[in-house]
Amino acid sequence: MRDMSGKVEISGELDMCCLAAWTAPGQVRSLIEYRLAAWGLGRLVDDAVLIAGELVANAVACTPEREIRVQFAREEAAVLLAVWDSSDAMPVVSPVKELTLDDIEPDARALDDGHDDGTGGWGLPIVQALSDECGVWRTEPLGKWVWTRLRAR
C-alpha cells in the first residue's frame, strides 16, 4: 500500500470476516503464518498458529454458519490476535486433568458420528499457557471478542 507521499507502507495487519465454517481455522492459521514471516517474527509461528486455531475453532463451534471476525496486529513488542463471534456464551475453561492408561486405550466408538470421547475442551488452557496475556470482552448488542497477546521476545 502507498501512503500519501508515495512511499510504500507495509502494515500487514489482518482484519477479516468469514463464515464460521470448519475450514476457517486452517485459513486463519495460514494467514497468520504469512504475516509473522513478513514481520520477521517467525519464532512466534508455532505458538501463534496453535492459539489461532483454537480460538477460531471455538468461535466456529459457538456460531456455526454465521459470521466471525479475526483481527491480527503487530504491536511495538508483541502481536495481538482477537476473534469475534456473535454468541453471548462466555468461554469456559475446562480443568486440566492428568491422563491415565485408561484414557489412552483404543476407543471402538471413536469413528462413530457424534461420539464424544471426553478428551476435548483443552484448547483454552493451551491458549492461556502459551499467551502472555489473554481475555474476553462482551460486545453490544451481542457477541464477544476473545483475545490473546504474544510478546516478541
Rosetta constraint file for C-alpha pairs under 8 A:
AtomPair CA 1 CA 8 HARMONIC 5.73 0.50
AtomPair CA 1 CA 9 HARMONIC 5.51 0.50
AtomPair CA 1 CA 10 HARMONIC 6.40 0.50
AtomPair CA 2 CA 6 HARMONIC 5.32 0.50
AtomPair CA 2 CA 7 HARMONIC 5.43 0.50
AtomPair CA 2 CA 8 HARMONIC 4.45 0.50
AtomPair CA 2 CA 9 HARMONIC 5.64 0.50
AtomPair CA 3 CA 7 HARMONIC 5.66 0.50
AtomPair CA 3 CA 8 HARMONIC 6.42 0.50
AtomPair CA 3 CA 9 HARMONIC 6.32 0.50
AtomPair CA 12 CA 35 HARMONIC 6.20 0.50
AtomPair CA 12 CA 38 HARMONIC 7.80 0.50
AtomPair CA 12 CA 73 HARMONIC 7.75 0.50
AtomPair CA 13 CA 35 HARMONIC 7.51 0.50
AtomPair CA 13 CA 71 HARMONIC 7.51 0.50
AtomPair CA 13 CA 72 HARMONIC 5.81 0.50
AtomPair CA 13 CA 73 HARMONIC 4.84 0.50
AtomPair CA 13 CA 74 HARMONIC 6.89 0.50
AtomPair CA 14 CA 31 HARMONIC 7.97 0.50
AtomPair CA 14 CA 32 HARMONIC 7.93 0.50
AtomPair CA 14 CA 70 HARMONIC 7.28 0.50
AtomPair CA 14 CA 71 HARMONIC 5.31 0.50
AtomPair CA 14 CA 72 HARMONIC 4.88 0.50
AtomPair CA 14 CA 73 HARMONIC 6.45 0.50
AtomPair CA 15 CA 69 HARMONIC 7.29 0.50
AtomPair CA 15 CA 70 HARMONIC 5.72 0.50
AtomPair CA 15 CA 71 HARMONIC 4.40 0.50
AtomPair CA 15 CA 72 HARMONIC 6.56 0.50
AtomPair CA 16 CA 69 HARMONIC 5.61 0.50
AtomPair CA 16 CA 70 HARMONIC 5.36 0.50
AtomPair CA 16 CA 71 HARMONIC 6.56 0.50
AtomPair CA 17 CA 67 HARMONIC 6.49 0.50
AtomPair CA 17 CA 68 HARMONIC 5.62 0.50
AtomPair CA 17 CA 69 HARMONIC 4.27 0.50
AtomPair CA 17 CA 70 HARMONIC 6.38 0.50
AtomPair CA 18 CA 24 HARMONIC 7.31 0.50
AtomPair CA 18 CA 67 HARMONIC 5.52 0.50
AtomPair CA 18 CA 68 HARMONIC 5.58 0.50
AtomPair CA 18 CA 69 HARMONIC 6.39 0.50
AtomPair CA 19 CA 24 HARMONIC 7.37 0.50
AtomPair CA 19 CA 65 HARMONIC 5.91 0.50
AtomPair CA 19 CA 66 HARMONIC 5.58 0.50
AtomPair CA 19 CA 67 HARMONIC 4.60 0.50
AtomPair CA 19 CA 68 HARMONIC 6.19 0.50
AtomPair CA 20 CA 24 HARMONIC 6.57 0.50
AtomPair CA 20 CA 59 HARMONIC 7.07 0.50
AtomPair CA 20 CA 60 HARMONIC 4.56 0.50
AtomPair CA 20 CA 61 HARMONIC 7.92 0.50
AtomPair CA 20 CA 63 HARMONIC 6.43 0.50
AtomPair CA 20 CA 64 HARMONIC 5.22 0.50
AtomPair CA 20 CA 65 HARMONIC 5.01 0.50
AtomPair CA 20 CA 66 HARMONIC 5.29 0.50
AtomPair CA 20 CA 67 HARMONIC 5.53 0.50
AtomPair CA 20 CA 68 HARMONIC 5.76 0.50
AtomPair CA 21 CA 60 HARMONIC 6.04 0.50
AtomPair CA 21 CA 64 HARMONIC 6.39 0.50
AtomPair CA 21 CA 65 HARMONIC 6.02 0.50
AtomPair CA 22 CA 57 HARMONIC 7.17 0.50
AtomPair CA 22 CA 60 HARMONIC 6.79 0.50
AtomPair CA 23 CA 27 HARMONIC 6.48 0.50
AtomPair CA 24 CA 28 HARMONIC 6.10 0.50
AtomPair CA 24 CA 56 HARMONIC 6.98 0.50
AtomPair CA 24 CA 57 HARMONIC 7.67 0.50
AtomPair CA 24 CA 60 HARMONIC 7.89 0.50
AtomPair CA 25 CA 29 HARMONIC 6.09 0.50
AtomPair CA 25 CA 52 HARMONIC 7.05 0.50
AtomPair CA 25 CA 53 HARMONIC 4.83 0.50
AtomPair CA 25 CA 54 HARMONIC 7.67 0.50
AtomPair CA 25 CA 56 HARMONIC 5.32 0.50
AtomPair CA 25 CA 57 HARMONIC 5.84 0.50
AtomPair CA 26 CA 30 HARMONIC 6.27 0.50
AtomPair CA 26 CA 53 HARMONIC 6.86 0.50
AtomPair CA 27 CA 31 HARMONIC 6.37 0.50
AtomPair CA 28 CA 32 HARMONIC 6.10 0.50
AtomPair CA 28 CA 52 HARMONIC 6.97 0.50
AtomPair CA 28 CA 53 HARMONIC 7.36 0.50
AtomPair CA 28 CA 56 HARMONIC 7.80 0.50
AtomPair CA 28 CA 70 HARMONIC 7.96 0.50
AtomPair CA 29 CA 33 HARMONIC 6.15 0.50
AtomPair CA 29 CA 49 HARMONIC 4.90 0.50
AtomPair CA 29 CA 50 HARMONIC 7.70 0.50
AtomPair CA 29 CA 52 HARMONIC 6.12 0.50
AtomPair CA 29 CA 53 HARMONIC 6.21 0.50
AtomPair CA 30 CA 34 HARMONIC 6.33 0.50
AtomPair CA 30 CA 49 HARMONIC 7.78 0.50
AtomPair CA 31 CA 35 HARMONIC 6.28 0.50
AtomPair CA 32 CA 36 HARMONIC 6.14 0.50
AtomPair CA 32 CA 45 HARMONIC 7.83 0.50
AtomPair CA 32 CA 48 HARMONIC 7.52 0.50
AtomPair CA 32 CA 49 HARMONIC 6.73 0.50
AtomPair CA 32 CA 72 HARMONIC 7.39 0.50
AtomPair CA 33 CA 37 HARMONIC 6.26 0.50
AtomPair CA 33 CA 42 HARMONIC 7.72 0.50
AtomPair CA 33 CA 45 HARMONIC 5.80 0.50
AtomPair CA 33 CA 48 HARMONIC 7.95 0.50
AtomPair CA 33 CA 49 HARMONIC 6.79 0.50
AtomPair CA 34 CA 38 HARMONIC 6.22 0.50
AtomPair CA 35 CA 39 HARMONIC 6.20 0.50
AtomPair CA 36 CA 40 HARMONIC 6.17 0.50
AtomPair CA 36 CA 41 HARMONIC 4.90 0.50
AtomPair CA 36 CA 42 HARMONIC 5.57 0.50
AtomPair CA 36 CA 44 HARMONIC 7.25 0.50
AtomPair CA 36 CA 45 HARMONIC 6.63 0.50
AtomPair CA 37 CA 41 HARMONIC 5.77 0.50
AtomPair CA 37 CA 42 HARMONIC 5.10 0.50
AtomPair CA 41 CA 45 HARMONIC 7.39 0.50
AtomPair CA 41 CA 152 HARMONIC 7.20 0.50
AtomPair CA 44 CA 48 HARMONIC 5.85 0.50
AtomPair CA 44 CA 150 HARMONIC 7.81 0.50
AtomPair CA 44 CA 152 HARMONIC 7.26 0.50
AtomPair CA 45 CA 49 HARMONIC 5.86 0.50
AtomPair CA 46 CA 50 HARMONIC 6.28 0.50
AtomPair CA 47 CA 51 HARMONIC 6.14 0.50
AtomPair CA 47 CA 130 HARMONIC 6.39 0.50
AtomPair CA 48 CA 52 HARMONIC 6.00 0.50
AtomPair CA 48 CA 150 HARMONIC 7.55 0.50
AtomPair CA 49 CA 53 HARMONIC 5.98 0.50
AtomPair CA 50 CA 54 HARMONIC 6.37 0.50
AtomPair CA 51 CA 55 HARMONIC 6.21 0.50
AtomPair CA 51 CA 126 HARMONIC 7.50 0.50
AtomPair CA 51 CA 127 HARMONIC 5.41 0.50
AtomPair CA 51 CA 130 HARMONIC 7.62 0.50
AtomPair CA 52 CA 56 HARMONIC 5.96 0.50
AtomPair CA 52 CA 81 HARMONIC 7.45 0.50
AtomPair CA 53 CA 57 HARMONIC 5.90 0.50
AtomPair CA 54 CA 58 HARMONIC 6.15 0.50
AtomPair CA 54 CA 123 HARMONIC 5.60 0.50
AtomPair CA 54 CA 124 HARMONIC 7.38 0.50
AtomPair CA 54 CA 127 HARMONIC 7.44 0.50
AtomPair CA 55 CA 59 HARMONIC 6.30 0.50
AtomPair CA 55 CA 83 HARMONIC 6.63 0.50
AtomPair CA 55 CA 123 HARMONIC 7.91 0.50
AtomPair CA 55 CA 124 HARMONIC 7.98 0.50
AtomPair CA 55 CA 146 HARMONIC 7.33 0.50
AtomPair CA 56 CA 60 HARMONIC 6.16 0.50
AtomPair CA 56 CA 83 HARMONIC 6.58 0.50
AtomPair CA 57 CA 61 HARMONIC 6.15 0.50
AtomPair CA 58 CA 62 HARMONIC 6.20 0.50
AtomPair CA 59 CA 63 HARMONIC 6.14 0.50
AtomPair CA 59 CA 68 HARMONIC 6.93 0.50
AtomPair CA 59 CA 83 HARMONIC 7.32 0.50
AtomPair CA 59 CA 84 HARMONIC 7.16 0.50
AtomPair CA 59 CA 85 HARMONIC 5.59 0.50
AtomPair CA 60 CA 64 HARMONIC 5.18 0.50
AtomPair CA 60 CA 65 HARMONIC 7.69 0.50
AtomPair CA 60 CA 68 HARMONIC 7.57 0.50
AtomPair CA 60 CA 85 HARMONIC 7.96 0.50
AtomPair CA 62 CA 85 HARMONIC 7.46 0.50
AtomPair CA 62 CA 87 HARMONIC 6.11 0.50
AtomPair CA 62 CA 89 HARMONIC 7.76 0.50
AtomPair CA 63 CA 67 HARMONIC 7.64 0.50
AtomPair CA 63 CA 68 HARMONIC 7.91 0.50
AtomPair CA 63 CA 85 HARMONIC 6.63 0.50
AtomPair CA 63 CA 86 HARMONIC 6.63 0.50
AtomPair CA 63 CA 87 HARMONIC 6.26 0.50
AtomPair CA 66 CA 86 HARMONIC 7.96 0.50
AtomPair CA 67 CA 85 HARMONIC 7.06 0.50
AtomPair CA 67 CA 86 HARMONIC 7.69 0.50
AtomPair CA 68 CA 83 HARMONIC 7.21 0.50
AtomPair CA 68 CA 84 HARMONIC 5.59 0.50
AtomPair CA 68 CA 85 HARMONIC 4.89 0.50
AtomPair CA 68 CA 86 HARMONIC 7.31 0.50
AtomPair CA 69 CA 83 HARMONIC 5.71 0.50
AtomPair CA 69 CA 84 HARMONIC 4.99 0.50
AtomPair CA 69 CA 85 HARMONIC 6.75 0.50
AtomPair CA 70 CA 81 HARMONIC 7.42 0.50
AtomPair CA 70 CA 82 HARMONIC 5.85 0.50
AtomPair CA 70 CA 83 HARMONIC 4.61 0.50
AtomPair CA 70 CA 84 HARMONIC 6.43 0.50
AtomPair CA 71 CA 80 HARMONIC 7.86 0.50
AtomPair CA 71 CA 81 HARMONIC 5.76 0.50
AtomPair CA 71 CA 82 HARMONIC 5.19 0.50
AtomPair CA 71 CA 83 HARMONIC 6.48 0.50
AtomPair CA 72 CA 79 HARMONIC 7.14 0.50
AtomPair CA 72 CA 80 HARMONIC 5.61 0.50
AtomPair CA 72 CA 81 HARMONIC 4.49 0.50
AtomPair CA 72 CA 82 HARMONIC 6.50 0.50
AtomPair CA 73 CA 79 HARMONIC 5.67 0.50
AtomPair CA 73 CA 80 HARMONIC 5.28 0.50
AtomPair CA 73 CA 81 HARMONIC 6.68 0.50
AtomPair CA 74 CA 78 HARMONIC 6.21 0.50
AtomPair CA 74 CA 79 HARMONIC 4.49 0.50
AtomPair CA 74 CA 80 HARMONIC 6.41 0.50
AtomPair CA 75 CA 79 HARMONIC 5.47 0.50
AtomPair CA 75 CA 80 HARMONIC 7.06 0.50
AtomPair CA 77 CA 151 HARMONIC 5.87 0.50
AtomPair CA 77 CA 152 HARMONIC 5.44 0.50
AtomPair CA 77 CA 153 HARMONIC 7.69 0.50
AtomPair CA 78 CA 149 HARMONIC 6.59 0.50
AtomPair CA 78 CA 150 HARMONIC 5.40 0.50
AtomPair CA 78 CA 151 HARMONIC 3.98 0.50
AtomPair CA 78 CA 152 HARMONIC 4.85 0.50
AtomPair CA 79 CA 149 HARMONIC 5.72 0.50
AtomPair CA 79 CA 150 HARMONIC 5.38 0.50
AtomPair CA 79 CA 151 HARMONIC 6.42 0.50
AtomPair CA 79 CA 152 HARMONIC 7.20 0.50
AtomPair CA 80 CA 147 HARMONIC 7.20 0.50
AtomPair CA 80 CA 148 HARMONIC 5.89 0.50
AtomPair CA 80 CA 149 HARMONIC 4.55 0.50
AtomPair CA 80 CA 150 HARMONIC 6.60 0.50
AtomPair CA 81 CA 147 HARMONIC 5.54 0.50
AtomPair CA 81 CA 148 HARMONIC 5.36 0.50
AtomPair CA 81 CA 149 HARMONIC 6.38 0.50
AtomPair CA 82 CA 145 HARMONIC 6.16 0.50
AtomPair CA 82 CA 146 HARMONIC 5.56 0.50
AtomPair CA 82 CA 147 HARMONIC 4.06 0.50
AtomPair CA 82 CA 148 HARMONIC 6.45 0.50
AtomPair CA 83 CA 145 HARMONIC 5.44 0.50
AtomPair CA 83 CA 146 HARMONIC 5.32 0.50
AtomPair CA 83 CA 147 HARMONIC 6.30 0.50
AtomPair CA 84 CA 143 HARMONIC 7.04 0.50
AtomPair CA 84 CA 144 HARMONIC 5.59 0.50
AtomPair CA 84 CA 145 HARMONIC 4.34 0.50
AtomPair CA 84 CA 146 HARMONIC 6.41 0.50
AtomPair CA 85 CA 143 HARMONIC 5.50 0.50
AtomPair CA 85 CA 144 HARMONIC 5.91 0.50
AtomPair CA 85 CA 145 HARMONIC 6.85 0.50
AtomPair CA 86 CA 142 HARMONIC 5.85 0.50
AtomPair CA 86 CA 143 HARMONIC 3.82 0.50
AtomPair CA 86 CA 144 HARMONIC 6.57 0.50
AtomPair CA 87 CA 142 HARMONIC 6.79 0.50
AtomPair CA 87 CA 143 HARMONIC 4.69 0.50
AtomPair CA 87 CA 144 HARMONIC 6.93 0.50
AtomPair CA 88 CA 138 HARMONIC 7.47 0.50
AtomPair CA 88 CA 142 HARMONIC 6.01 0.50
AtomPair CA 88 CA 143 HARMONIC 4.82 0.50
AtomPair CA 88 CA 144 HARMONIC 6.56 0.50
AtomPair CA 89 CA 143 HARMONIC 7.92 0.50
AtomPair CA 90 CA 136 HARMONIC 7.96 0.50
AtomPair CA 90 CA 144 HARMONIC 7.78 0.50
AtomPair CA 92 CA 124 HARMONIC 7.91 0.50
AtomPair CA 93 CA 121 HARMONIC 7.42 0.50
AtomPair CA 93 CA 122 HARMONIC 7.58 0.50
AtomPair CA 93 CA 124 HARMONIC 5.74 0.50
AtomPair CA 93 CA 125 HARMONIC 6.53 0.50
AtomPair CA 94 CA 121 HARMONIC 5.83 0.50
AtomPair CA 94 CA 122 HARMONIC 6.36 0.50
AtomPair CA 94 CA 124 HARMONIC 7.66 0.50
AtomPair CA 94 CA 125 HARMONIC 7.43 0.50
AtomPair CA 95 CA 122 HARMONIC 7.90 0.50
AtomPair CA 95 CA 125 HARMONIC 7.90 0.50
AtomPair CA 96 CA 122 HARMONIC 6.93 0.50
AtomPair CA 96 CA 125 HARMONIC 7.32 0.50
AtomPair CA 99 CA 103 HARMONIC 5.87 0.50
AtomPair CA 99 CA 104 HARMONIC 7.60 0.50
AtomPair CA 100 CA 104 HARMONIC 6.98 0.50
AtomPair CA 101 CA 105 HARMONIC 6.48 0.50
AtomPair CA 107 CA 117 HARMONIC 7.88 0.50
AtomPair CA 109 CA 115 HARMONIC 6.74 0.50
AtomPair CA 110 CA 115 HARMONIC 6.39 0.50
AtomPair CA 110 CA 116 HARMONIC 7.88 0.50
AtomPair CA 110 CA 117 HARMONIC 6.96 0.50
AtomPair CA 111 CA 115 HARMONIC 7.35 0.50
AtomPair CA 122 CA 126 HARMONIC 6.44 0.50
AtomPair CA 123 CA 127 HARMONIC 6.26 0.50
AtomPair CA 124 CA 128 HARMONIC 6.08 0.50
AtomPair CA 125 CA 129 HARMONIC 6.05 0.50
AtomPair CA 126 CA 130 HARMONIC 6.20 0.50
AtomPair CA 127 CA 131 HARMONIC 5.92 0.50
AtomPair CA 127 CA 134 HARMONIC 7.87 0.50
AtomPair CA 127 CA 148 HARMONIC 7.83 0.50
AtomPair CA 128 CA 132 HARMONIC 7.81 0.50
AtomPair CA 128 CA 133 HARMONIC 7.51 0.50
AtomPair CA 128 CA 134 HARMONIC 6.66 0.50
AtomPair CA 130 CA 150 HARMONIC 7.86 0.50
AtomPair CA 131 CA 148 HARMONIC 6.13 0.50
AtomPair CA 131 CA 149 HARMONIC 5.91 0.50
AtomPair CA 131 CA 150 HARMONIC 5.42 0.50
AtomPair CA 132 CA 148 HARMONIC 7.53 0.50
AtomPair CA 132 CA 149 HARMONIC 5.77 0.50
AtomPair CA 132 CA 150 HARMONIC 5.36 0.50
AtomPair CA 132 CA 151 HARMONIC 6.47 0.50
AtomPair CA 133 CA 148 HARMONIC 5.69 0.50
AtomPair CA 133 CA 149 HARMONIC 5.18 0.50
AtomPair CA 133 CA 150 HARMONIC 7.16 0.50
AtomPair CA 134 CA 146 HARMONIC 7.62 0.50
AtomPair CA 134 CA 147 HARMONIC 5.46 0.50
AtomPair CA 134 CA 148 HARMONIC 4.08 0.50
AtomPair CA 134 CA 149 HARMONIC 6.17 0.50
AtomPair CA 135 CA 146 HARMONIC 5.89 0.50
AtomPair CA 135 CA 147 HARMONIC 5.48 0.50
AtomPair CA 135 CA 148 HARMONIC 6.56 0.50
AtomPair CA 136 CA 144 HARMONIC 6.77 0.50
AtomPair CA 136 CA 145 HARMONIC 5.56 0.50
AtomPair CA 136 CA 146 HARMONIC 4.37 0.50
AtomPair CA 136 CA 147 HARMONIC 6.11 0.50
AtomPair CA 137 CA 144 HARMONIC 5.52 0.50
AtomPair CA 137 CA 145 HARMONIC 5.46 0.50
AtomPair CA 137 CA 146 HARMONIC 6.75 0.50
AtomPair CA 138 CA 142 HARMONIC 7.23 0.50
AtomPair CA 138 CA 143 HARMONIC 5.93 0.50
AtomPair CA 138 CA 144 HARMONIC 4.15 0.50
AtomPair CA 138 CA 145 HARMONIC 6.44 0.50
AtomPair CA 139 CA 143 HARMONIC 5.32 0.50
AtomPair CA 139 CA 144 HARMONIC 5.11 0.50
AtomPair CA 139 CA 145 HARMONIC 7.22 0.50
